[in-house]
Amino acid sequence: MNPNLDPSGDAALFASFSEVIGRLINEYAFGDLKALDATLEKVLTWDEATGNGFTSTKAHKDEWLKTRQGLKGMRKQVMANGDSIRAQRKANGLANRN
C-alpha cells in the first residue's frame, strides 16, 4: 500500500468495491479450499514475476514483502484449518465444494 495516495481516490474505490462484492467473493472462494490454495499460489507467482505499474515494489519493498508474507501466512492458516472452515461454512448454510 502506498501511504502517499489520495485516500479519496483509488483507496476509497477499492474499499467500496470490497464492501460491495468482497463477501460474495470470499463465500465462493472458501467453498473450495484446494482451488483457493492453487489460486493464491498462482497469484504469488504472478506477483513476483510481473512488474507493478501502480506501486513500485522497489520503492516500497518492505510493504510489498509484508503483503506477500501475509498472503503466504493466510494460505498456511487456511490449509491448516480446513476442517474447521468447512464445519463453520456448513453451520452457516454455505456449500463446501471439496
N, C-alpha and C positions, 0 to 999 in steps of 0.2 A: 504494500500500500504506500502510496506517495503522500506524505503529510502536507505537501505544498499544493495539493489540488484544491480547487474551489469546492467546498462542501455542498454548495447548492447545484453543482454541475453533475459530473459523472457519478460521484459518490451518492448523491441523492437519488439519481436514476437507478443505480444498482440496488440501493436499499428498497426502493419502491418495487422494483422487479422481483426482488427476493421475497418481499411481503406478499405479493400477489400470486406468484406461482411456485415459490420455494417449497412450501409444504407439499404441494402436489408432486413435485419432482422427487422429494425425499420419500414420500409414501410409495411411489413407484420403484425408485432405485433400491430401497431397502427390502423390497419384496423378493429380490433375487440377490443374495449376498455374494454368490460366486461371480455373477455378472458385474456387480458393483465393484468387487475387488479387481477384476480384469480391466474394467473401465478406468479405475483410479491408477492402475499400473500404466495403462496407455497414456493417461493424462500426464503423469510424471515423466515418462519417457519423451513425450512430445514437448513438454515444457523445457526439458533440459536441452533438447536438440534444436529448438526453434527460437529465433530472436524475438524479443519482446519490443514491439514498436510503441507501446503505451507507457511502460515504466522501465527504465534502464535497470537491468539486472546487475550491471557493473556499479552504477552509482548508488544503488540500493541493495547491494549484495546481502547484507545482514538480514534485511527484511525478507528478501526473496528466499534465502536459505531457511529462515524461520518458518515461512509459509509452507515450504516443501517438507520440512520436518513435521509440521503439524498434520499435513496430509498423510505422510507416511505413518505417523502415530495413530491417526484415525483408522487407517487400513488395518493396522495390527489390532486395535481395540475392537473393531467390528468383527474381524475374523475370530478373535479370541472369545467374543461374547455372542456368537451366532445363535446358540440355543436360546439364550435369554432374549435376544432381539426378536427371534421368531415367536417365542412364547408371548412376549408383550404385544407384538403385532396381532397375534391371534386373539388375545384378550381385548384388543381394541377393535376387533372386527375387520382387520386388514388381512389380505391374502398373502401367503408365503408361496412363492413360485419355485422354491427349491428347499 
